[in-house]
Amino acid sequence: RVVLGKVICCLQPSTVGMWRTRTSLRFSLSRIASYGVRFHSTSLAPVDRRRFRIKETASVVVIGGGAVGTSLAYHLAKGGVSDVVLLEKTELTAGSTWLAAGVTTFFNPGVNMKKFHYDSIKLYQQLEEETGQSVGLHCPGSIRLATTSERMTEFQYQMQRNNWHPNPQSLIGPTEIAGLCPILNMDGIVGGLYNPGDGHVDPYLLTQALAIGARKYGATIQTNCGVIGMKQLSSGEWQIDTNLGALKAKHVVNAAGFWAQEVGRMVGIELPLVALQHQYVVTDPVPELVALQREIPCLRDLDGSYALRQECNGLLVGPYENPEKVHLQEEWVESGVPPNFGKEMFDIDIDRIAHHLEMAAERIPSFANAGISQVICGPITYSPDSNAMVGLWQGLSNYWLACGFSYGIVQAGGAGKYLASWMINGEPPYQLIEVDAARYGSWTTKNYTAAKARESYGLNTSIVYPKEERSAGRPARVSGAYEAMKQRGAEFGFYSGWEQPNWFALPGDEKGYVPSFRRTNWFAPVGRESELVRERVGIIDLSPYGKLEVSGRGSVDFIDSMFANAVPEVGTTNISHMLTPRGRIYAEMTISRLVDDQFYLVTGQGSEQRDQRWLELHKPSDGDVTVVNVTDDYGCLGIAGPLSREVMASLTSTPMGNNDFPFLTFQKVSLGGIPVFAIRVSCTGELGWELHHASLHTRDLYEILLDAGKPFGIGDFGMYAMDSLRLERGIPLWGTELTIDATALEARLDSFIKLSKIANFVGKEALLKEEATGLSQELVFLTVDTTDTDPEGNEAIWLNDQVVGATTSGGFGYESGRSIAFGYVPRELADPGCHMQVELLGEKRHAEVIACPAIQPEKKHVGSQQDL
């Protein structure tokens, strides 16, 4: 049999039987499980080097000839990069691409990932015209089915996050669903999420079309050329050794699919990736489909945990089994992928997916009556969070990743475009930290990777809630205060591997993670913590903050060239921003100048490797500047509130008055005998300090502060309360308001951007040009009329039935007593008093732009209260 243009494992229909009832279904599945599979060997055969000559040099070498690798080669070559060479150890598609079902969809629950999908589908729609090669694209649309009111609420949640994107999507009712897909059993279906334009593509033909396009624009594609080693030369070039000889390249990209781990180990890195087995079944022709004479939409029965699409006149059904049933290829992690594995398949284990197939048979009666022609069981590569690893690897010069794709076919086109743009222009084209390889680190052990991959795959179709927490593989990174805070009721969130308290459950509070699209069990406790910080004093664990040390003879000039703010004086701290060449916001940090040529930089959770990479990419080559990641060496506790000074003063002889210890300065103090590097700054907007210290002292310092603070009513607060406090005080946050999707001027960072300074810092020229031409969008502060649902960010902003922008973050302000949000809108709508609507769970709620933050932050009333 032939499916998607490829010869693959088949079972004779006569041996499978027909699915008439649930009993016969089980019987059929048990018979399928007893049959073996046929393999197509892709072992690396001896090659006559005289016939196949490899190029000796290249600007970029892409390793891997699947959909992702060929897409990258295509986009690089089309973007004007000369001497792009793609190396494939056997033949194109020999890997996960070969066995993929080829489903394409505009939908993705992650707001930034939607751009991958959109760019992919738009590319696939025009690729045949460009290359002359059909890609087998079908676009019948897709429907996600809802059988509960909670699932429909999720769909409303996804609509508010999608409506500011170009991806087509709408809610539809049972009548529309039945009309689009008349073979459905409509019992229990209450609605659906419809994406017109979704469908499927032939992965084999797609890869060939991308390869044709890559060659058309000048790229070289070398098959039967296996990489057997590589090293970086003193010149900075990469030497790639293959069975056909060696070549040198300035850049190398690991796009090797489930071989990516082996390719990574060639240069001494361990990638947090694991292959797992995914199965799907293909039926014989279904009479109901033959009679329909049109293709039905792809279906995703989320509660049944399977996806279904039409394959010719049959059906293709691919389930996602529960986490405990997921089969990981853990032996590949330990021993590597077998040398001749490529187009092979695993032994069928139909029992793992039988339950989901039975649910499919109930939902689609014609599936229950169909003969099964094929059962496919092949590898999919998963990272811990199921997102790919795309971008520059921190620690190796010009070594890039394009691997770990769990949804490689639908993301290949967008991923290739994204990474090619980054490589060509020197900066990512848009915010997509979800796939940045720098989000992982040494804490992503093999056991952690396996546990999270199993969870991510098994919960593929679960309801996606705001502030979602998943438990597998945790804890991975903890501070010294973790156990003590846990005993005091901490409810932890996951922040780039770290366990950091979101809020604290005190006696009488409902404990645990209670997911909801509306205010839930943490709402009142967070209000209590907000009041604590506003009126007394609170303590928070900020150890996950990234921490970098920059030093050396050239460090002052380097800091001046990398940050838009002025270089701080010795003994002071400032808030500074690294920009991209386009003037967009790459990072926000506090910079403390310890001595003339030594700086201590603090950045957000999980950003340390990403920011270190950017600094090292731009640092001078003469060795006069050193950048060191000290995140794990130092813990950090935050203390904030009007009585925080009294708590500090009771533990040290260092004067703590406002004149002695002004805002944005630091001092080395002893608190209860523990050496502390104290910075007068707090993201809460209240009087406060960050207390940096050797990580082995975190628990002792925490307990000392709690004991000293008892007379002042000290308590704990978590990240939820800090977020509410900073929102009320109008403090923008990196990763939400401050991203590479906005320029520093659009984000109203004017007071931190010194365009008049002599240094030609990265992004300065772009900002000067923007200052002259004007802004296209601007950050605004909104109040939002709500009841039991608060904005969280990424909601569509409407005006006169048109989407005009999107929120970036939001929540409830407990002091002001109202919902608030940041967002970007066109400049002409950014003036105070402008009215618009924010979409929340299917309703457009009134919002108003206000001139000032709801509550004034500490910095703004220091001048009138000198002893604050």
N, C-alpha and C positions, 0 to 999 in steps of 0.2 A: 504493500500500500504506500501511497505517497501523501504526505501531509506537509503543507507549507513548502512544497518544492523539495523536500528532503526524503530520502528513503530511511525509515526508522523501524524500530521493533514493531512487529505486528503479531496478533493472535488470530487464528482462523475463526471467523464468525461461528462456524459450526460447533466449535468447542466451547463457545461462551454461553450460548443460550439466549433466551429472551427474558426481559424483565417484566413479568406480568403482575406479580404481587410482591409484597415485602418478603415473603418466604422465598420465592424464586429469586429475588434480588440477592438475598444472602447466599443462596446456593450458587448463583452465578459468580459472585465475588470470590467465594471459596475456591471455585474451579480455576478462576483467573490466577489466583495466588500460587497455584501449583505449576504454572507454566514458566519456562525460562525465557531468556531474552537473547537476541542476537546482537553481536557487537561489531562495530566498524572500527578497525584499528587505526589509530592516528599516531603510532609510534614514529619516531624520527628515523627515517630510512637513510642509508648512506647516500650522499649526494656527490656527483661528479663536479668538483670545484672548477674544472676547466669550462664546464657548460654554464654554471651559475656563478657569476662574479659579483661580489658585494661591493658597494661603494665604500671608499676609504674614509670619507669625511661627510659630515652632515651638520646642519644647524640644530635640528631636533630629531631625535630617534624616539619613536613610539613603539613600545614593546607590547604586542598583542593585537591580533587581527579579528577581534569581534566587532560588534556594532559600535561600542564606545571608542575603541582604538581607531577604527576607520573614520568615524565621525570627527575625531580630533584632527587626524591627518587631513581630512577634507577641509575643515575650517581653517587650519593653519595655512594650508597651501592657498586657499581662496583669499585669505587675509594678507597674502603677499609674502609669506615666509618662504624663502628659497631653501632647497636642499632638505626637505622633510623626508625622512625615511621611516617606513613602518616595517617592523620585523615580526613575522609570524612563524612559529616553529614548525607548523605543518601546513594547513590550508585555512583560508579565511572561514570564520564561523566555528572553528573546531573548539568548542567550549560550551559555556552556558547558552550562548546565542543559538547554537545548533538545536537545542531542545526547547527553546522558549516558545510559549504559546502566542507571543506577539501582541498582547493586548495593549491598546493605547487609550489614554484618557486624559482629559483636561483637569481632572480632579486630583487634588492632593490636600490632605488636611493641614499641611504646613504652608503658611502664606507665601514664603519665599520660594519654596519648591515648585509652586504652581508655574513659575516662569520657565523652569526646566521643561515641564510638560507642554506648555504653550509653544515654546520655540521648537520643540521636537515635532509636534504635529504639523505646525506650519511648514517646517522644512520638508516633512514627508509628503505633504500635499503638492509640492512643486518639484520634487527631486526627479521624477520621471521626465518631466519636460526639460530639465536642465541636463540630465545625463543620458536620456534615451533608454534607461533601464526601469522597467516597472518595479514597484516595491510591494505590489499586492495589497494596496491600502483599501480597506473597507471602512466606511464611516456611518454605520447605522445608528449611532448614539449609544448611550448606556443609561441604565436605571439602577439606582441603589434603592432597594426595597425596605420599607419600614413596616413592622408589624406591631409596634408599640408607640404610645404617645411620647415616651422618652426618646425614642429614635427619631421621631419627627422633630422634637425639640433640638436634637443634635443637628438635623438638617437645616433648621432655621439658624442655628449657630454657625454652620458652615456657609450659609448664604451671606450672612453679615460680614464674614471674612473673605468672601469671594467677590462680592459685588463691586469692589474697587479694582478688580483685575479684569482683563479682557476675556478671560476664560468663560465660555458660555455655560450657564447653569441656571436651573429653575426648579421650583417645587411643583410637583404634579400630584393629582389625586387618583383614586382608584379607577375612575372611568377612563382617564387618559392612559393610564398604565395598561388597562385591558385592551384599549384600542391599538396601542403600540406593540403589545406582545400578547396576542390572543391565545397562545398556547399555555398561558399561566393559569394555575389554580389560584383564584383571587381570594380564597378564604383567609381572613385575618390581615390582609394587606390594607393599611390605612393611608398610605401615601408613598411618595418616592422622591428621590433627588435625581433630576434628569440632566444629562450632559449631551446635548446634540453635538455631533462632530466626533464623538468617541468612536472607537471601533477596534480594529486590529490590522496588523501589517505582517507581511511575510519576513521574518528576521533574516533568512538567507538572502532573499532578493534585496532587502534593505541594505545589508552589508555590502553586497556586490555593487549597488548603486552608489553608495558612499565611496567605495574604492574607485569606481570609475570616475567619480567627481574629483577625488583626490589626485588621481593620475592626470586628469584633464588640466588641473591647475599646477602641475609640476611635481607632485610628490612621487616618491618611489615606494612601491610595495613589494617587499621581498618575502615570498613564502618559502616553506621548507628551510627556514633559517632560524634555528633555535639559539637563544642566548644561553651561554654556558658560564658566563662570568662578566664582571665589570669592575672598574676601579676609577677613582678620580685622580688625574695626573696633577703634578705640581703647577701646571699651567692653568688649572681649573677645568680643563676639558675632561670629558668622560671617555674612557676607552671601553667599548663594548665588544666582548669576545663572543664569537658565534661559531657554529660548525662550518661556516663558510669563510671564516677569517675574522679579522678585527676591523673596527671602524671607530673613528673619533667624532664626538659631537659636543657642542656647547651645552645642550639640554638633553635630558633623558626623561621619558614619561613612562611610568609603570601602569600600563592598561591591560594587564595580563589576566584579568578575570580571576578564576579560582587558582591560577598559578601566581597571583600577585605576591603571596607569602614567600614563595620560593625566590622570586625575583628580588623581593625586598631583602631577604637574607644574604643575597650576593653582595650587598653593600652594608651589611651589619645591622639592619633594622628589623624589628619584629612588628608586624602589622596586626591590629586587633580584628582579625577576620577569621571566619569559619564557614565552611561549606555545609549545607544541610540538604536533605533530600526533599524534593518537591514532586508530587505526583499529579497527573491529570489523565482523564479518560476521554476517548473519542468514540462516538457511536457510528453505527451504520446510518444510511439515509433515513430520515424520519418522515413518514408520509404527510404529517401535518405541515411540515416545513416545505415539502415539495408542493403541496397544494396552495400554500400561502403565496408563493411566487414573489416574495420579497424577503429581505434579510431582517430578522428580528434584532432589536437592540441587545447589546451585551447586558447581562444581568449580574447584579451582585446581591445575593441574599445574605445580608450581613449577619442575621441571627442564625442562619444555617452555616455560616462561615465557608462559603464557596462562591466562585465566580463562574459564569457560564456564557458562552458565546456560540454563534453558529459557525460550523466548519463545513463548507460546501452545503450539502443538505442534511448534515448531521449536527450533532451537538458536541461541544468540548466543555468539560466540567473540571475545574481545578479547585479542590478544597484546601483549606488551611486548618490543619488539625490542632488540637489543644496542645499547650506547651509540654505537657508530660508525655505526649506521644511523638513529639518532633524527633526525628532521627538526625543527629549531627554526625558529620564525618570527622570525628575527633581524631581518628588515626591519621588523617591528613595533616592535622596540626602538629602532631608529634613526628610523623615519619615522612611527611610530604605527599604530594599527589603522585600516584603511580606514573612512571615515565611514559607509558603508552596511552594514558587516559586523555580523551578529547571529545570524541563523539559517542563514547560508550554510555551505557546507562546502568543504573543499579538494579538489583533484584527487586521485583515488585513486592510490595507489602500492602495489599489492599485492605487488610484489617485496620490499618491506621486511619483510613479515610472512609471506611464503610458507613459510619454513622452519618457523615455529611452527604454521601451519595444517596443514602436513604431519604434524607431531608430534601434533596434535590428531586428525587423521584416523586415525593409527595407534592412538591410545588409545581413541577412540570410533568404531568402524567405521561406525556409522549416520551420523556426520558426513561420512565419506568418500563415502557414497552419496547425500548430500542435495543438492538444488539450492540454489543461492545466490540469494536474492531481493534482498538489499540489502548494500551495503558502505558504511559510514559512515566519514568521515574529518573530524574536527573538532578544535578547539583545546582544550587543557587548559593551565591556568596552573601553572607550577612556580616555586617558590623554590629556592635552592641545595640545601637539605636535604629538599625535597619537602613540608615542613610549612607550614601557612598562616601568615599574619601577622595576629595578633589582639591588639588592645589599644591603649593610648594611645601615640601617636607622641611620642617625646622631642624637644623643641624647639618644639613647637606646642601651644598651649593648647587643650584639648578637641577635638583632632583624633584620631579613632579609626580603626583599620583592622580590616577583616574581609574579607581578600582573600588571594589566593595559594593557594587550595584546590586541591590535586591530587585530592582525594577529597571533593568538595563535597557530594554528595548524602548520603552516609552521615554526614558530619560537620556538616551544616547545623543540625540540631536541637540537638545538643550545643553547637555553637559559639554559636548564638544565645542559648541559656540561660546559658552561661558569661559572654559579654560583657555581656549585659543585667544579670546579677547584679553584675558589676564596676562598671558604670556607675551602677547604682542604689545600691549599698552602699559604694562608695568603695574597694573592695579586691577582688582576684580571689577567687573562691570556693574554689579549690584550686590546688595547685602545678601550673603548666603553662608553665614557661619555654621549653618546646620551641616554642611558637608566638608568644612575645613578640617583637614587632617590634624591640625593643631588642637582640636578639641579633646583629643585623647593624649595620654601620656603613659608613664611607667606604671601607673595604677591600673591600667587596663590589662590585667593578667589573663592568662589562658582560661582560668576558671571563671573569671568575671565575664569575659567575652562569650564563653559558651552559655552561661546562665542567661545573659541579656539577649543573646541571639535567639535562644529558645523562646524566651518570653515575647520578644518583638514579633517573631513569626507567628507564634500561637495566638497572640492578641491582635492579629492583623485586622480583624473586622470588628473589634470591640468598640464600644462607644467612646469617642474622644471628648473628654471633659476639659474645661478650663482648669489650670493649675494641676494637671494630671500628675500623679505619682505612681510609679511602678516599683515593686519591691525586689525583684530578682537581682542577685549579685551584690546586694547592699548589706553592710556598708563597705565602701571601697577606700575612701579617704576620710579620716576623722581628725579633729583637733584634740588637743589634750583635755579640753573641757567637755568632750562628747558625753562621756558616761555621767559626769556630774549634772549636766544639763538634762540628760535623759531621765535621771532620777527626779528632777524638778519639773517634769511634765513636758519636756520639749517634744514637739511634733515636727519631725525633720523633713526638709525638702532636699532634693538632689540637685546639686550645683556643680556641674563638671566633675563629677566623681565625689565631691565633698558632701558630707552630711552637715547641713546648716539649719538651725531652727527656723521654721516658718512662723510658728506661734507656740504658746505654752498652754497646755490644758491643766488648769488648777482644779482642786476638788469641787465637784458639782458640774464641771464642764463635760460635754460629750467628747470623748477622746477619739483619736484616730483620723484617718483620711476618709471623709464622707463626700464623695464626688457629687457635684450638682452644677447645673447651669445658672443657678440662682444663689443667693446668699445661703450659706450653709453653717455647719457647726462652729467654724472658726470666726464667724463674723463678730459676735459679741466679745469673745476674748481678745480679738485684735483691737477692738475699741477700747477695752480696758488697758491694753498695753500702750496704745496711743496716749491715753490720758495720763498714764504713769510717766511717760517721757515728757509730756507737756507740763506737768505740774510738779513732778518730783525728780526722780532719776532712774534710769534704766540701763541695763547692760546687755550687750549683744555680741555674739561671736562673729568676727569678721576675718577669721583666719584664712578663709578661701580666697581673699583678695590676692591677686597676683603681685609679686614683688620683684623688682629688678634693680641691680646696682650697675651704674655706668660710671666708669672712672678712666683716668689716663690723661696724658698731657693735652690731647686734642679734644677732651670731653666737653669743654665749654663751647667751643665752636660747633661741635657736633650737636649738642643739645639745642643750640641756637638755630641750627639749620633744619632740625627735625621737628621742632615745636613752634607753633604760631605765636605763643606768648613770649614775653621777655624771659631771659634766664634769671631765675631767682637769685637774690643776694645770699651770701653765706648766712646760715642760721634761719632762713625763711623758707616757706613752702608756697608754691602757687599751683593753680589748676591750669593745666595746659593740654593742648590738643595736637595730635599728629594728624596731618591731612594727606590726602592723595594728590597726585599731580593735577587732578581736576578740581581741587579745593574741597573735596568731600571728606567727611570725618572718619578717619581710620581708627582713632583711639582717643580716650580721655584719661588723663592720669593726674595725680598730684606728684609734683617734683619737689623734693627737699634737697637743698644744697648743703651737704655736710661740711665740706671744706672746699677750697678753690676748685679742685678737679675731681670731686667725688659727689655723686648724686644718688639719691634713693627714690625710686619710682614706684608708685602704687597704682595698680590698674584693677579692672573688674575680675570677678570670679571666672576662671577658665581662660583668661585672655593672655596669660603670661607668655605662652609659647608663640602665640600669634603676634604679639607685640614685640617680643624679642626677635622674631624672624624679620619683621619690618625694620627694626633698628639695625640688625646685622646686615641686612640687604643694602643699607645705605651708608654704613660706617666706612671711614677711610681705610684703604688697604695697607697703610703704613704701620699698622699695629699700635697706633697711639691711643686707641679707644678699646675698652673692654666692656662687654655687656654680659652680666651674669644673672641667671635666674636663681633667686634665693627664696622662692615662695615657700618651700617646705622647711626652710631653716627658721623662719620667723612666724610666730603666731600673732594674732591681732585681736584684741577685745576693744569694743567700742563702749564708751560711757557717755550718756547724753541726758540732758534735762537741766532745769534751772538750779538744781542742787548738786550737779555733778562736780562743781568746783569745791564744794564743801567736803565731798567724799575724798577727792584727790588731796585736798589740803590736810586732811586728817592722817594721811599716810606718808607725807613727805615734808621735808623742811624747805623745799623749793617754793618760793612765792608763786601763788597761783592767780593773783589778781589780774584784771584785764590789762593793766598797763605793764605788768611783769611778764605776762604770758599772752600776748595779743593773738587775735585771729590770724590763721595761716602762718604761724611760727611753730617751731618745734624745740624741745629741750630733752636732754637725757636726764631722767630723774630716777630716783629709787622709790618704789612703792612697796612698803612693807618689806624692804630688803631685796626686792627683785629689780634688777636693772631694766628700765623701760625707756624706749624712744617714743616720746609722746608728741603727737602732732595735733594742734588745735584746729580741728576740722570735724564736721559731722554731716553725713548725708541726710540726717533728720531735719536739718535746718535749725535745730536747737543748739544751745551751748553744749559743747562736747569735745571729746578727744578720741583719737585713735591711739591705742596703746600697743605699740609693736614691741616684741620681746622674743627671746629665744624660745622656740616651740616647746622645749621640755619644761618650761615654766608656766604654760598656759593654765593648767588646772589650779596650781597654787595661786596664781594671780587672780583667777576667777573667784576662788574662795576668799581670798584676802579682801577683794572689793566688796563681795557680798556681806562679809562680816563687818567691814568698816561702814557700809552703807545702811545697816539696819536702823540706826537712829534717824536716818533721812528717808526711810520708806523705799529703799531700793528694791527693784524687781527685775525680772527678765523681760526682754521683748525680742521679737523675731523679725524676719525679713518682710512679712506682710505689713506689720506696723510701720517699719521704716519706710516702706514704699508709700503707704498712705500719708505719712508725715512729709516726705519729700514732695509728693504731688501737691499737697496743700500749700507748700511753700514755693511752688513753681520751679523746682530744681529738675532740669532735664537729666536723663540717664543715658549713658552709653548702651547701645544695643537696642534701644527703643526710639528715643528722640534723636539720638546722635549716632548716625550710621553713614555708610558710604552711599546711601540713597539720598542724602541731603548735603548741601554745602554748609560751611561754617556760618555764612551770612544768612542763609535760609533758616538755620537753627537759632538765630539771634545770639550768636556767641561773640558779638562785636567787642565786648569789653575784655575778652580773652585773646583777641586776634590783633596783633600789633603790626599792621600793614606798614607803619612808618619806620619800623626797625630796619637797620642796615642789612641784616642777614636775609638772603634770598631763600627763605624756608620753603620746603616742599609745599606746593599748592598756592604760593603767594601770587604768582602771575595770574592764575585762574581767578583768584578772588579779586584782584585789581580789575580784571576785565569784567567780572560780574558786577562789581561795584559801579562800573561805568554804564553798563547796559541795563541793570535792574534785575530784580528777582522774579522768578516764575512761580515760586511757592514760598510759603512762610509758616513757621511754627506758631501755633496759637494755643491759648489756654481756654478751655471750655468748661462751663457748668452744664450739666445734663440733667433733665427732669426724668427721674426714674422712680421705681417702686421697690421691687425686691431683686432687681438685676442691675449690676453696675458694669460700666465699660471696663475692659481690661487691655485694650489695644487691638489694632487691626480691624476695627469696625468701619464700615463704609459711612462716610459723611455725605448727606444729601442736601440739595437745595432745588426746589421747584422740580421735583421728580428726576433730577439728574445727580449722579454721583460726582462730587466735587473734591473729594479728598478721603483721607482715612485717619483714624486715631492711631496713636503710637503707644500710648499706655493710658491707664485709667483706673479708677477705683472709687471708694467712698472716703470722703473727708470727714472724720469723726468730730473735729473741732468746728468746722463750718456747717456740718450736718447736711451735706449734699454730695451728689456724685460729680466727679470732676475728671477731666481728661486732657491730654495733650493731643495735637493732631496737626497735620499739614494740609493747608488749603491754598488755592490761588491767592496771589498777593492782594488782589482787589477785594477779597473776602476776609482779610486778616485784621481789619480794624475793629476795635472794641465796639460792642453793640450789634455786630452782625449776627443775624439769627440763621440757624440751619437745623438739621436733624441728624441724630446719630442712630444707626440701625441696631436694635437690640432684640434678638429673638423674634423677628418678624414684625416688629413695631418700629416706627420712626419717631424717636423721642426728641422733643425740643431741646436745643442746645444754643448757648449764647457765648460769643467771644467776649472775654473780660480783659481789662487792661492790666490788672495786677494779679499776682497769685492770691489765692483765697486767704492765706495767712502770711504775714511778713516773716521771713527767715531771720535768724540771729544776726547775721552779718549786717542787715539793713538797720538794726536799731542799736548797734554797738555805740554809734556816735552819740546818741542821746542818753545812753545809760553806761557811763564809763566803767562802772564796776560790775557790769553784767557777768 
